[in-house]
Amino acid sequence: MIVALFPGSFDPFHNGHLEVVERASRLFDKVVVAALRNPQKSDPLFSMQEREEMLEEVLAGIPNVSVTAVSTLVVNVAKEVGASVIVKGLRAVSDFENELQMAQMNQSLSGIETLFIPTSSTHSFIASRLLREVARFGGDVSGLVPVPVAKKLQQRFAS
């Protein structure tokens, strides 16, 4: 059985992330989606528990996908879940530059390989930080995120 790990902060999880999970679920026997705390990013909008709960609700319909939330190195999570590959989504060349360095570091640390899955052009502009900003100022992001996430964003920023 080939297990893939799809790590990210997912703050919030959006349709671009969902596309990568769906595509990875067709390529691998099992996909573990791991919400991680990224210390390089600003204070999270949603707690780890909230993100894990949203992920579980959004991904419940994909039978070979499971969810976890952790605060450790990605290679440690991969080892814990038995993953032989890390999956990362790419939107643009700038993503590739950052993700390539991480992939090389992870491979050096653990031998684990990284597979890049480019998002479709319909999702290539979606970024969690932009969604947080638009939602914070009352913009409608419901077409860019799964329904459970849209509800949580609306609740978070309700006046």
C-alpha positions in Angstrom: 0.0 0.0 0.0 1.4 3.4 -1.0 0.6 6.2 1.5 1.0 9.8 0.6 1.2 12.7 3.0 -0.3 16.1 2.1 0.9 18.6 4.7 0.0 22.3 5.0 -1.2 24.9 7.4 -4.7 24.9 5.7 -5.7 28.2 7.4 -8.2 28.0 5.8 -8.5 24.9 3.6 -9.7 26.0 0.1 -10.8 24.6 -3.2 -7.2 24.5 -4.5 -6.2 22.3 -1.6 -9.3 20.1 -2.2 -8.4 19.6 -5.8 -4.9 18.4 -4.8 -6.4 16.0 -2.3 -8.9 14.6 -4.8 -6.2 14.1 -7.4 -3.8 12.5 -4.9 -6.5 10.1 -3.7 -6.7 8.7 -7.2 -3.0 8.2 -7.4 -2.3 6.6 -4.0 -3.9 3.9 -1.9 -4.2 6.3 1.1 -3.7 10.0 1.6 -3.1 11.6 5.0 -3.9 15.3 5.1 -1.9 16.9 7.9 -2.7 20.3 9.3 0.6 21.7 10.6 1.5 24.7 12.6 3.9 26.8 10.5 6.0 29.0 12.8 7.0 31.1 9.8 3.4 32.3 9.2 1.6 34.8 11.3 -0.9 33.9 14.0 -3.4 31.4 12.7 -7.0 32.3 12.0 -8.2 28.9 13.1 -6.8 26.7 15.9 -5.3 23.3 15.0 -8.4 21.6 16.4 -10.7 23.8 14.3 -8.7 23.1 11.2 -8.7 19.4 11.9 -12.5 19.4 12.4 -13.0 21.4 9.1 -10.7 19.0 7.2 -12.6 16.0 8.6 -15.9 17.4 7.5 -14.8 18.5 4.1 -12.9 15.2 3.3 -15.4 12.7 4.9 -16.6 11.7 1.4 -13.3 10.5 0.1 -12.8 7.0 1.5 -9.0 6.7 1.3 -8.3 10.0 2.9 -7.6 10.6 6.6 -6.8 13.7 8.6 -4.4 14.6 11.4 -3.1 17.8 13.0 0.4 18.0 14.4 3.2 20.3 15.3 6.4 18.7 14.2 8.6 18.2 11.2 6.9 17.0 8.1 9.3 14.1 7.8 8.4 13.0 11.3 4.7 13.0 10.4 5.5 11.0 7.2 7.3 8.4 9.2 4.5 8.2 11.8 1.8 7.6 9.2 3.9 5.3 7.0 4.0 7.7 4.0 6.5 7.0 1.3 5.8 10.2 -0.5 4.9 13.8 0.3 2.4 15.6 -2.0 2.5 19.3 -2.5 0.3 21.5 -4.6 1.8 24.2 -6.9 0.0 27.3 -8.1 2.8 29.2 -9.7 6.6 29.3 -10.3 7.1 31.1 -7.0 5.5 28.1 -5.2 7.9 25.8 -6.9 11.0 27.7 -5.7 9.9 27.4 -2.1 8.6 23.9 -2.3 11.7 22.6 -4.1 13.9 23.7 -1.3 11.6 22.0 1.2 11.5 18.8 -0.9 15.2 18.7 -1.1 15.6 19.2 2.7 13.0 16.5 3.4 14.7 14.1 1.0 18.1 14.8 2.6 16.7 14.3 6.1 14.7 11.2 5.5 14.9 9.9 1.9 11.2 10.6 1.3 10.3 11.9 -2.1 8.0 14.8 -2.9 5.5 14.8 -5.8 4.3 18.2 -7.0 0.7 18.4 -8.3 -0.1 21.6 -10.1 -3.5 23.0 -9.5 -5.8 23.9 -12.4 -6.0 27.4 -13.6 -9.4 27.8 -11.9 -7.7 27.5 -8.6 -4.2 28.9 -9.2 -4.9 32.3 -7.7 -6.4 31.0 -4.5 -4.2 31.5 -1.4 -5.2 31.1 2.2 -3.7 34.5 3.2 -5.8 36.2 0.5 -9.0 34.4 1.6 -8.4 35.5 5.2 -8.0 39.1 4.1 -11.0 39.2 1.9 -13.2 37.4 4.5 -11.9 39.7 7.3 -13.2 42.7 5.3 -16.6 41.2 4.5 -15.9 39.8 1.0 -17.6 36.7 -0.2 -15.2 33.8 -0.6 -17.9 31.1 -0.6 -17.1 30.1 -4.2 -13.4 29.5 -3.3 -13.7 27.3 -0.3 -15.7 24.2 0.6 -19.1 24.9 2.3 -18.0 23.9 5.9 -15.1 26.3 5.6 -17.3 29.1 4.2 -19.6 28.7 7.2 -16.7 28.9 9.7 -15.2 32.0 8.0 -18.6 33.7 8.1 -19.0 32.8 11.8 -15.5 34.1 12.5 -16.0 37.4 10.9 -19.7 38.0 11.7 -20.3 41.5 12.9 
